[in-house]
Amino acid sequence: MQKTCLSLVCLLVLTYPLSACGFFDCIAAPVKTQVIAHRGFWKAEGAAQNSIKALQAAQAAGIYGAEFDIWITADGEAVINHDPHIGGKEIAKTNYEDIKDCTLSNGERLPLLREYLEAGKTHPDCKLILEIKPHPSEEMEERAVEIVANMVAELGLEAQAEYISFSLYLCKALRAKLPQAIITYLNGELSPAELKAVGLSGLDYNYTVFREHPHWVKEAQALGLSVNTWTVNTEALMREMLKLGVDFITTDEPLLLKGLLQK
């Protein structure tokens, strides 16, 4: 059997000598790790975390995607902000009118999800990584899923949108609403097999989880799940995660990672 396989390889090399190196590259080449800008490329000039300017900077950087955080106000408006509070008010329990004039650190007004998605739509090659934050109740999380998913569909962004959350309940609600969507879990306690059983698309865990469970990377990929890790900001840590073979790295330093991958 081994002799037959070797003979086949030799035949291919002799038949296609100019492409022999390409043939072997196809056998061994790993999947290239993709870059995701954490809260957009917020370190770019004039940007701030979760700002539309940060999204535009990520688009200009030519990377895989930009991650951003979503909250739903008490009266059902979807806004972009990392922390649960802004202007001293809890977003999930406050009407939009009471926080609409709050600004980000770059002076940009608190972005609406619709505004962010419309800006994202201008660059379809840059994925939109929607992190829906855990809300105070399951009912509020179900409402968040409906509002966000319906807006994405209304704008025709289904193919460009991917979803992440720390809430397993919210991830399950997303899966029920969006059977074909890419949905990954952030919290870190579930094994690849457990996530596969839930029906999710992959695991998106802090790098410390993969240090503790390095075998989860290959286990997940063998199950057809994607593997992302965050927030990886130094070259040494990037190299460590790349050596594990992760599919995606979320970072506050997208240009550093992009340059490393191009070497």
Backbone bond lengths (Angstrom), bond angles and torsions (degrees), N, CA, C in turn:
res aa  C-N    CA-C-N  psi(-1)  N-CA   C-N-CA  omega(-1)  CA-C   N-CA-C  phi
1 M - - - 1.466 - - 1.524 110.57 -
2 Q 1.353 117.20 -43.95 1.453 121.04 179.56 1.512 111.22 -64.20
3 K 1.352 116.48 -39.11 1.455 121.11 179.66 1.525 110.85 -65.02
4 T 1.340 115.99 -39.02 1.462 120.44 179.13 1.513 111.48 -64.41
5 C 1.345 117.29 -45.57 1.462 122.14 179.30 1.525 111.30 -62.24
6 L 1.357 116.45 -41.17 1.455 120.52 179.64 1.520 110.53 -65.02
7 S 1.326 115.17 -40.06 1.458 119.61 179.03 1.515 110.85 -63.19
8 L 1.329 117.46 -38.80 1.458 121.57 179.06 1.523 110.91 -63.56
9 V 1.327 116.49 -43.47 1.461 120.52 178.52 1.520 110.65 -62.46
10 C 1.343 117.08 -43.57 1.456 121.08 179.51 1.513 111.23 -62.92
11 L 1.331 115.78 -39.63 1.458 120.37 178.18 1.524 111.00 -61.58
12 L 1.337 116.76 -42.51 1.463 120.41 179.36 1.522 111.35 -64.37
13 V 1.335 116.14 -40.22 1.464 120.01 -179.91 1.514 111.14 -66.36
14 L 1.363 116.26 -41.66 1.457 120.53 179.75 1.518 112.01 -68.98
15 T 1.334 115.04 -35.08 1.464 119.57 -177.94 1.513 111.43 -74.41
16 Y 1.360 116.35 -37.24 1.463 121.39 -177.26 1.535 109.93 -125.16
17 P 1.350 118.17 64.62 1.471 120.37 -173.57 1.517 114.02 -60.66
18 L 1.332 117.49 -33.48 1.461 119.26 -176.90 1.509 112.91 -72.93
19 S 1.337 115.42 -21.92 1.461 118.89 -177.63 1.513 112.53 -109.69
20 A 1.334 116.34 13.05 1.457 118.79 -176.09 1.514 111.99 -60.82
21 C 1.349 116.74 -42.60 1.463 119.53 -179.88 1.514 110.43 -62.76
22 G 1.338 116.95 -40.78 1.453 120.95 177.33 1.506 111.74 -62.07
23 F 1.338 116.18 -35.13 1.466 120.30 178.78 1.524 110.67 -61.75
24 F 1.331 115.84 -48.62 1.459 119.31 -179.14 1.521 111.77 -68.41
25 D 1.357 116.65 -33.65 1.463 119.25 176.39 1.509 110.27 -61.27
26 C 1.336 117.57 -38.67 1.465 120.95 179.84 1.511 111.40 -64.09
27 I 1.358 116.04 -32.76 1.461 119.41 179.92 1.520 110.87 -69.59
28 A 1.347 116.30 -42.46 1.462 119.70 -168.66 1.517 114.77 -103.50
29 A 1.341 117.66 -14.77 1.457 119.60 -171.07 1.523 112.12 -63.36
30 P 1.348 118.58 126.45 1.458 121.06 177.43 1.518 110.54 -77.81
31 V 1.308 115.96 162.00 1.457 120.24 174.25 1.518 108.16 -70.21
32 K 1.329 117.10 133.65 1.454 120.56 -177.02 1.518 110.58 -73.50
33 T 1.318 115.84 131.70 1.461 121.04 177.29 1.527 109.65 -68.41
34 Q 1.329 115.97 139.02 1.455 121.81 -178.31 1.531 110.57 -103.81
35 V 1.340 114.93 154.47 1.469 122.31 -175.81 1.523 110.44 -103.36
36 I 1.334 116.33 130.10 1.461 122.45 174.29 1.529 108.43 -121.09
37 A 1.323 116.00 127.88 1.471 121.32 179.80 1.530 109.07 -82.23
38 H 1.313 115.91 122.04 1.458 123.32 -177.13 1.531 110.30 -74.78
39 R 1.332 116.53 116.57 1.475 122.58 -175.47 1.529 111.22 58.91
40 G 1.336 115.05 34.60 1.444 120.91 -174.41 1.517 110.45 76.75
41 F 1.320 116.84 174.12 1.464 120.62 176.20 1.527 107.31 -82.34
42 W 1.335 114.78 75.89 1.464 120.60 -169.27 1.525 113.53 -79.27
43 K 1.335 116.98 -11.40 1.456 119.34 177.35 1.530 112.41 -84.51
44 A 1.331 116.65 -4.59 1.459 120.30 176.89 1.524 109.76 -66.96
45 E 1.308 116.47 154.21 1.457 121.36 -177.72 1.529 111.04 -58.38
46 G 1.329 115.88 129.67 1.455 121.36 177.13 1.507 115.28 82.13
47 A 1.326 117.32 1.96 1.465 120.77 -177.24 1.526 111.06 -99.97
48 A 1.327 115.51 172.42 1.464 123.59 173.87 1.514 107.26 -150.18
49 Q 1.302 116.55 161.06 1.459 119.77 -179.68 1.526 110.49 -56.80
50 N 1.339 114.88 130.71 1.467 122.74 177.36 1.530 113.47 66.21
51 S 1.301 117.03 17.87 1.465 119.91 176.85 1.522 110.24 -87.12
52 I 1.325 115.97 157.61 1.467 119.84 174.94 1.525 109.60 -65.09
53 K 1.328 117.30 -33.34 1.455 120.83 175.14 1.531 110.96 -59.63
54 A 1.330 117.96 -38.11 1.458 121.79 178.15 1.526 111.03 -67.08
55 L 1.328 116.62 -37.86 1.461 120.51 175.44 1.530 109.67 -62.85
56 Q 1.310 116.99 -46.42 1.468 120.89 -178.84 1.520 110.84 -62.78
57 A 1.330 117.38 -36.32 1.464 120.74 177.69 1.525 110.98 -67.20
58 A 1.327 117.17 -37.17 1.472 120.99 176.19 1.522 110.26 -65.50
59 Q 1.321 116.42 -41.49 1.463 120.20 177.19 1.523 110.67 -60.31
60 A 1.334 116.57 -44.81 1.461 121.35 -178.84 1.528 112.13 -65.89
61 A 1.331 116.50 -26.62 1.468 120.85 -179.21 1.518 112.60 -74.87
62 G 1.327 117.02 -13.53 1.450 120.56 177.20 1.519 114.03 68.90
63 I 1.321 116.46 40.75 1.463 121.10 -179.69 1.525 110.57 -106.22
64 Y 1.329 115.22 174.73 1.465 120.15 -173.90 1.507 113.19 -61.76
65 G 1.338 117.61 -47.29 1.456 117.95 -174.88 1.516 114.01 -164.57
66 A 1.326 114.25 169.79 1.463 122.73 177.51 1.522 108.74 -123.76
67 E 1.323 115.21 129.07 1.466 121.74 178.98 1.523 109.39 -95.08
68 F 1.330 116.77 144.41 1.465 120.98 177.60 1.520 109.55 -153.36
69 D 1.351 116.10 161.62 1.462 123.21 -168.59 1.523 111.66 -111.86
70 I 1.321 115.99 137.43 1.463 121.50 -173.00 1.526 111.25 -122.08
71 W 1.324 115.00 132.67 1.464 123.41 170.77 1.526 108.67 -123.65
72 I 1.323 115.73 152.48 1.465 121.90 175.18 1.524 108.38 -111.86
73 T 1.323 116.50 126.23 1.462 120.35 179.30 1.528 110.71 -71.82
74 A 1.320 115.81 170.26 1.469 120.80 -178.15 1.519 111.89 -59.81
75 D 1.339 116.53 -30.52 1.469 119.14 -179.00 1.531 112.37 -100.18
76 G 1.347 116.85 17.68 1.461 120.14 168.47 1.516 116.82 88.22
77 E 1.329 118.30 21.68 1.465 120.29 177.10 1.525 109.05 -98.49
78 A 1.330 116.77 132.76 1.465 121.42 179.76 1.527 109.80 -90.08
79 V 1.336 115.94 124.04 1.464 120.93 -179.48 1.531 109.62 -126.73
80 I 1.341 115.03 161.23 1.460 121.20 -177.73 1.522 109.58 -106.54
81 N 1.335 116.06 116.74 1.472 121.42 177.47 1.520 107.75 -166.48
82 H 1.321 116.80 144.58 1.461 118.24 -179.97 1.529 112.32 -77.39
83 D 1.311 116.96 -52.41 1.456 120.94 -174.82 1.525 111.44 -76.66
84 P 1.339 117.46 152.67 1.462 120.17 179.47 1.520 113.23 -70.89
85 H 1.327 117.78 -13.70 1.463 122.02 -179.18 1.520 110.42 -118.59
86 I 1.304 115.58 148.81 1.457 121.83 170.37 1.527 107.98 -149.08
87 G 1.306 116.63 137.94 1.462 120.21 -177.58 1.507 113.06 59.65
88 G 1.345 116.49 28.74 1.455 120.69 179.39 1.518 114.59 78.02
89 K 1.338 117.08 8.71 1.472 120.95 -177.98 1.524 110.80 -121.36
90 E 1.337 116.07 143.14 1.458 121.16 176.60 1.524 108.72 -78.10
91 I 1.318 116.00 118.06 1.457 120.89 -171.90 1.519 112.17 -58.04
92 A 1.323 117.77 -45.43 1.466 121.26 -174.86 1.528 112.97 -66.83
93 K 1.327 116.50 -16.06 1.468 119.83 -178.50 1.529 111.78 -116.90
94 T 1.334 116.19 17.44 1.469 121.11 -176.63 1.523 109.45 -127.17
95 N 1.309 117.00 140.96 1.464 120.34 175.44 1.530 110.05 -72.42
96 Y 1.319 115.42 149.06 1.459 120.78 -176.71 1.526 112.13 -57.83
97 E 1.310 117.30 -37.95 1.461 121.63 -178.51 1.529 111.69 -55.19
98 D 1.327 116.07 -30.66 1.459 120.63 -176.07 1.526 113.89 -83.43
99 I 1.327 117.46 -8.59 1.474 119.75 179.87 1.530 112.39 -129.43
100 K 1.318 117.53 0.35 1.468 120.48 -172.63 1.521 113.47 -63.02
101 D 1.314 117.58 -24.01 1.461 120.19 -178.94 1.526 113.14 -93.76
102 C 1.327 117.00 2.23 1.463 120.07 176.32 1.526 109.45 -68.08
103 T 1.321 116.16 147.18 1.459 120.04 -177.16 1.530 111.07 -121.77
104 L 1.325 114.34 157.01 1.452 121.43 174.12 1.528 109.05 -83.22
105 S 1.327 116.96 177.14 1.470 120.07 -173.92 1.526 113.00 -67.01
106 N 1.332 117.65 -18.73 1.470 120.30 177.42 1.526 112.37 -93.26
107 G 1.326 116.67 6.91 1.462 121.13 179.96 1.507 114.25 88.97
108 E 1.321 117.30 -5.55 1.467 121.24 179.09 1.528 109.84 -71.35
109 R 1.323 116.19 137.74 1.460 120.22 178.17 1.530 110.29 -65.04
110 L 1.323 115.98 148.00 1.457 121.50 177.95 1.531 109.62 -47.10
111 P 1.343 118.98 116.04 1.462 119.94 -173.85 1.531 112.61 -72.61
112 L 1.301 115.07 141.24 1.459 121.56 168.03 1.526 108.41 -81.69
113 L 1.323 117.05 149.16 1.455 120.70 176.86 1.529 110.63 -58.04
114 R 1.317 116.95 -41.56 1.466 119.34 -179.04 1.531 110.84 -59.85
115 E 1.317 117.12 -42.18 1.461 120.44 179.10 1.531 110.91 -63.58
116 Y 1.310 114.84 -41.28 1.461 119.97 -179.38 1.520 110.74 -64.92
117 L 1.334 116.61 -44.92 1.465 120.70 -179.76 1.521 111.24 -65.56
118 E 1.311 116.75 -38.99 1.466 119.64 178.67 1.527 110.83 -63.93
119 A 1.345 116.98 -37.77 1.466 120.38 175.38 1.530 110.45 -67.42
120 G 1.327 116.22 -37.31 1.454 120.19 178.79 1.515 112.58 -67.03
121 K 1.298 116.59 -33.22 1.469 121.59 -177.26 1.517 112.10 -64.37
122 T 1.311 117.92 -22.57 1.464 120.99 -178.99 1.529 112.75 -70.80
123 H 1.338 116.98 -16.03 1.471 121.66 178.94 1.532 108.64 -131.07
124 P 1.328 117.91 79.77 1.467 120.84 -175.44 1.520 114.92 -63.98
125 D 1.343 117.18 -14.20 1.460 119.92 178.28 1.527 112.23 -79.48
126 C 1.319 118.11 -10.70 1.470 122.53 178.65 1.523 109.04 -103.89
127 K 1.325 117.19 113.42 1.456 121.43 -178.07 1.531 111.26 -66.27
128 L 1.307 115.07 148.39 1.461 122.10 175.93 1.524 107.83 -104.19
129 I 1.315 116.45 114.06 1.458 122.21 -176.40 1.526 107.62 -100.76
130 L 1.321 116.32 98.62 1.462 122.61 -173.45 1.522 110.43 -88.27
131 E 1.313 116.44 110.67 1.466 119.55 172.23 1.528 108.97 -95.04
132 I 1.317 115.62 111.84 1.464 120.15 175.75 1.522 107.34 -90.08
133 K 1.309 115.95 120.21 1.456 120.95 -174.86 1.533 111.61 -72.15
134 P 1.334 117.47 148.19 1.469 119.51 173.07 1.524 110.22 -61.24
135 H 1.323 115.67 129.79 1.461 121.14 -179.36 1.534 109.88 -102.45
136 P 1.323 117.29 168.70 1.472 120.38 -172.11 1.531 116.18 -62.75
137 S 1.327 118.76 -18.88 1.466 119.64 -179.14 1.524 109.57 -146.22
138 E 1.319 116.12 160.57 1.459 120.82 177.46 1.526 110.91 -63.70
139 E 1.305 115.99 -36.27 1.470 119.90 177.78 1.530 110.74 -61.13
140 M 1.331 116.91 -41.40 1.452 120.83 179.49 1.529 110.70 -69.90
141 E 1.310 117.63 -33.06 1.455 120.31 177.23 1.525 111.16 -68.94
142 E 1.317 116.87 -39.46 1.460 120.51 176.70 1.531 110.23 -63.07
143 R 1.315 116.26 -39.91 1.460 120.50 177.23 1.525 110.47 -64.43
144 A 1.327 116.63 -40.61 1.463 120.86 178.77 1.524 111.00 -60.84
145 V 1.312 116.38 -43.57 1.469 120.89 178.71 1.524 110.53 -59.71
146 E 1.327 116.71 -45.58 1.465 120.71 -179.75 1.527 111.21 -61.82
147 I 1.318 116.44 -47.93 1.467 120.64 -177.18 1.523 111.28 -63.22
148 V 1.334 116.91 -46.82 1.456 120.86 -176.17 1.528 110.96 -69.72
149 A 1.321 116.62 -48.69 1.467 119.76 -177.54 1.523 111.58 -63.36
150 N 1.312 117.19 -39.86 1.462 120.44 179.42 1.526 111.85 -65.89
151 M 1.328 116.81 -36.95 1.463 119.89 179.30 1.530 110.73 -69.28
152 V 1.324 116.45 -41.51 1.462 120.30 176.97 1.527 110.24 -59.49
153 A 1.333 116.80 -43.63 1.464 120.73 179.12 1.524 111.71 -66.09
154 E 1.317 116.43 -41.44 1.465 121.08 -179.56 1.523 111.42 -59.43
155 L 1.330 116.66 -35.82 1.454 121.46 -178.73 1.527 112.60 -90.50
156 G 1.322 117.23 1.24 1.455 121.41 177.70 1.512 114.40 68.57
157 L 1.343 116.81 35.36 1.456 121.59 -174.16 1.530 113.61 -107.70
158 E 1.317 117.29 18.27 1.467 119.77 -175.48 1.533 112.27 -56.02
159 A 1.329 117.06 -41.34 1.463 120.63 -176.59 1.520 112.74 -74.99
160 Q 1.313 117.01 -19.19 1.463 121.18 -177.69 1.521 112.57 -95.95
161 A 1.331 116.75 -15.97 1.467 121.44 -173.50 1.526 111.91 -95.94
162 E 1.325 115.08 137.16 1.462 122.70 169.79 1.524 107.52 -128.79
163 Y 1.336 116.91 152.44 1.461 120.93 -171.00 1.523 110.85 -122.84
164 I 1.339 114.99 140.73 1.460 121.47 175.12 1.522 108.53 -138.99
165 S 1.344 115.65 154.73 1.469 119.97 176.44 1.518 110.46 -164.28
166 F 1.333 115.09 151.81 1.460 121.58 170.91 1.526 111.43 -80.72
167 S 1.310 118.15 -14.39 1.456 122.15 -178.18 1.527 110.30 -92.57
168 L 1.323 116.62 116.76 1.465 120.16 177.74 1.518 110.36 -66.33
169 Y 1.324 116.92 -37.07 1.467 120.33 178.35 1.531 110.19 -60.71
170 L 1.317 115.89 -42.78 1.456 120.39 -179.72 1.529 110.75 -66.52
171 C 1.337 117.19 -40.18 1.467 120.81 176.83 1.531 110.98 -60.59
172 K 1.320 116.52 -41.65 1.463 119.92 178.36 1.527 111.22 -65.86
173 A 1.337 116.57 -38.59 1.461 120.46 177.28 1.528 110.94 -65.04
174 L 1.327 116.53 -38.76 1.459 120.63 175.18 1.527 111.17 -61.87
175 R 1.320 116.40 -43.84 1.465 119.93 -179.41 1.528 110.92 -63.14
176 A 1.319 117.23 -39.83 1.463 120.48 178.45 1.527 110.93 -64.98
177 K 1.316 116.14 -36.02 1.465 121.65 -178.87 1.522 111.36 -79.55
178 L 1.336 116.56 -36.17 1.464 121.78 -172.22 1.529 110.16 -129.32
179 P 1.315 117.55 81.85 1.470 120.94 -175.22 1.525 114.61 -59.67
180 Q 1.329 117.46 -27.39 1.460 120.46 -175.34 1.533 113.91 -101.29
181 A 1.308 118.21 -3.43 1.463 120.88 -174.00 1.528 112.19 -75.22
182 I 1.328 115.96 156.73 1.462 122.41 171.94 1.522 107.80 -84.51
183 I 1.333 116.32 117.24 1.467 122.67 -175.77 1.524 108.05 -133.43
184 T 1.324 117.12 120.43 1.458 120.43 -179.55 1.529 110.91 -125.64
185 Y 1.318 114.22 155.71 1.465 122.09 -171.22 1.530 110.43 -106.72
186 L 1.325 116.58 140.49 1.459 122.54 -170.61 1.529 116.05 -103.22
187 N 1.302 118.77 -20.08 1.461 119.66 -162.43 1.524 114.71 -70.49
188 G 1.331 117.99 -35.06 1.460 119.46 170.36 1.502 118.05 104.31
189 E 1.332 118.85 -5.79 1.466 119.09 -174.31 1.526 114.44 -95.00
190 L 1.333 117.95 -12.01 1.461 120.75 -175.95 1.524 111.67 -97.50
191 S 1.317 116.29 138.99 1.460 121.67 178.56 1.526 109.81 -74.77
192 P 1.325 117.14 164.03 1.465 119.12 176.09 1.530 112.95 -55.69
193 A 1.316 117.21 -40.94 1.467 119.90 -179.59 1.521 111.13 -63.26
194 E 1.330 117.33 -38.09 1.461 120.79 178.99 1.524 111.18 -67.60
195 L 1.327 116.97 -39.03 1.463 120.26 177.82 1.520 111.00 -68.04
196 K 1.310 116.41 -38.29 1.464 120.37 177.17 1.521 110.14 -61.54
197 A 1.329 117.11 -41.20 1.463 121.27 -179.87 1.524 111.86 -64.77
198 V 1.344 116.35 -31.71 1.461 121.12 178.76 1.535 111.55 -74.58
199 G 1.332 115.11 -22.56 1.457 119.54 179.89 1.515 114.52 96.03
200 L 1.349 116.60 18.40 1.458 119.26 -179.76 1.530 110.74 -86.05
201 S 1.327 115.48 167.16 1.465 121.16 -173.56 1.522 113.21 -88.30
202 G 1.327 116.56 -21.25 1.449 118.23 -177.79 1.512 113.05 177.92
203 L 1.326 115.03 -175.75 1.454 121.88 178.35 1.522 108.77 -118.47
204 D 1.311 115.18 139.29 1.458 123.36 -175.58 1.522 106.22 -132.25
205 Y 1.346 115.21 83.27 1.463 121.14 -167.85 1.533 111.85 -113.96
206 N 1.324 115.55 152.73 1.448 121.63 172.89 1.529 109.56 -58.19
207 Y 1.321 115.65 146.99 1.465 120.12 -175.97 1.527 112.84 -57.99
208 T 1.337 117.70 -26.65 1.464 119.48 179.93 1.528 111.60 -64.91
209 V 1.330 117.15 -29.21 1.464 120.71 177.61 1.523 109.88 -65.92
210 F 1.331 117.14 -40.66 1.464 120.25 -179.14 1.518 112.21 -75.24
211 R 1.315 116.86 -22.58 1.462 118.45 171.26 1.529 110.53 -67.88
212 E 1.312 115.60 -36.55 1.468 120.41 179.15 1.519 111.79 -78.55
213 H 1.333 116.64 -34.75 1.469 121.38 -178.05 1.531 109.88 -128.30
214 P 1.322 119.14 65.44 1.468 120.32 -177.23 1.530 113.10 -61.22
215 H 1.332 116.63 -27.86 1.463 120.60 -179.25 1.527 112.59 -68.74
216 W 1.335 117.42 -15.98 1.472 120.10 -179.74 1.528 111.91 -64.66
217 V 1.326 117.63 -26.61 1.465 119.80 -178.62 1.520 110.03 -62.50
218 K 1.322 117.38 -55.06 1.462 120.74 -178.88 1.520 111.63 -69.50
219 E 1.328 116.67 -34.67 1.468 119.61 178.05 1.525 110.26 -61.96
220 A 1.322 115.96 -43.75 1.464 120.28 -179.97 1.517 110.74 -63.83
221 Q 1.317 116.82 -47.40 1.457 120.75 -178.18 1.526 111.57 -63.73
222 A 1.325 117.12 -35.15 1.460 120.51 177.00 1.527 111.67 -65.87
223 L 1.333 116.36 -25.98 1.463 121.62 177.85 1.529 112.15 -88.90
224 G 1.329 116.58 1.19 1.455 120.43 -178.81 1.515 114.19 82.92
225 L 1.336 116.90 17.23 1.461 121.89 179.13 1.529 110.34 -97.52
226 S 1.320 116.52 147.24 1.460 121.01 175.10 1.526 109.63 -84.42
227 V 1.338 115.33 157.18 1.462 121.15 -179.00 1.535 109.15 -128.95
228 N 1.328 115.51 118.89 1.460 122.18 174.57 1.525 108.30 -120.22
229 T 1.325 116.20 152.86 1.462 119.58 176.03 1.527 109.84 -138.87
230 W 1.329 116.16 147.76 1.475 122.79 -176.40 1.527 109.01 -142.38
231 T 1.323 119.19 169.54 1.437 128.48 -28.69 1.516 104.93 -94.07
232 V 1.331 116.78 111.53 1.462 124.26 -167.37 1.527 108.30 -101.97
233 N 1.345 116.62 106.87 1.466 120.09 -166.58 1.519 116.06 -119.15
234 T 1.324 119.10 -4.80 1.462 120.36 178.39 1.526 109.48 -116.16
235 E 1.315 115.55 154.39 1.464 119.19 -179.74 1.523 111.55 -61.35
236 A 1.324 116.91 -40.01 1.463 119.58 -179.82 1.522 111.10 -61.39
237 L 1.319 116.79 -43.63 1.458 120.76 -179.98 1.527 110.73 -69.73
238 M 1.307 116.79 -37.16 1.472 120.06 176.13 1.519 110.44 -59.69
239 R 1.313 116.30 -46.17 1.466 120.22 179.50 1.526 111.23 -62.48
240 E 1.326 116.00 -38.70 1.463 120.34 179.16 1.519 111.20 -62.07
241 M 1.342 117.31 -44.12 1.455 120.91 -179.69 1.529 111.67 -72.84
242 L 1.336 116.79 -35.25 1.459 119.85 176.71 1.526 110.81 -64.07
243 K 1.321 116.80 -36.95 1.462 120.69 178.54 1.524 111.34 -63.21
244 L 1.334 116.90 -31.12 1.463 120.53 177.28 1.527 111.48 -73.28
245 G 1.338 116.55 -20.40 1.452 119.93 177.61 1.505 115.36 89.44
246 V 1.328 117.79 28.15 1.470 119.99 -179.98 1.526 110.22 -65.32
247 D 1.324 115.97 153.34 1.469 121.32 -177.81 1.523 112.45 -82.31
248 F 1.334 116.68 -32.78 1.466 122.31 -176.38 1.519 109.42 -138.87
249 I 1.330 115.22 148.34 1.460 121.01 171.68 1.518 107.71 -129.31
250 T 1.330 116.01 125.39 1.462 122.10 174.97 1.523 107.88 -96.26
251 T 1.335 115.51 128.48 1.455 119.61 -170.88 1.525 112.24 -146.38
252 D 1.325 115.26 153.10 1.456 121.46 170.75 1.532 110.94 -84.67
253 E 1.346 116.16 -3.60 1.468 121.64 -177.81 1.534 109.55 -124.75
254 P 1.329 117.72 64.32 1.467 119.79 -175.09 1.523 114.30 -62.47
255 L 1.324 118.43 -33.45 1.459 119.76 -179.83 1.526 111.46 -70.88
256 L 1.322 116.91 -36.94 1.464 120.84 176.07 1.520 110.25 -60.80
257 L 1.327 117.01 -47.10 1.460 120.52 -179.28 1.527 110.85 -67.45
258 K 1.314 117.41 -42.34 1.459 120.52 178.81 1.524 110.63 -59.44
259 G 1.337 116.84 -43.32 1.453 120.35 178.28 1.518 112.46 -63.59
260 L 1.325 116.29 -39.18 1.460 121.13 179.11 1.525 110.45 -64.31
261 L 1.319 116.93 -40.67 1.465 120.96 -179.18 1.527 111.79 -69.89
262 Q 1.316 116.81 -26.42 1.459 120.62 -179.08 1.520 113.45 -83.33
263 K 1.335 117.29 -10.67 1.464 120.17 -179.82 1.528 110.13 -71.77
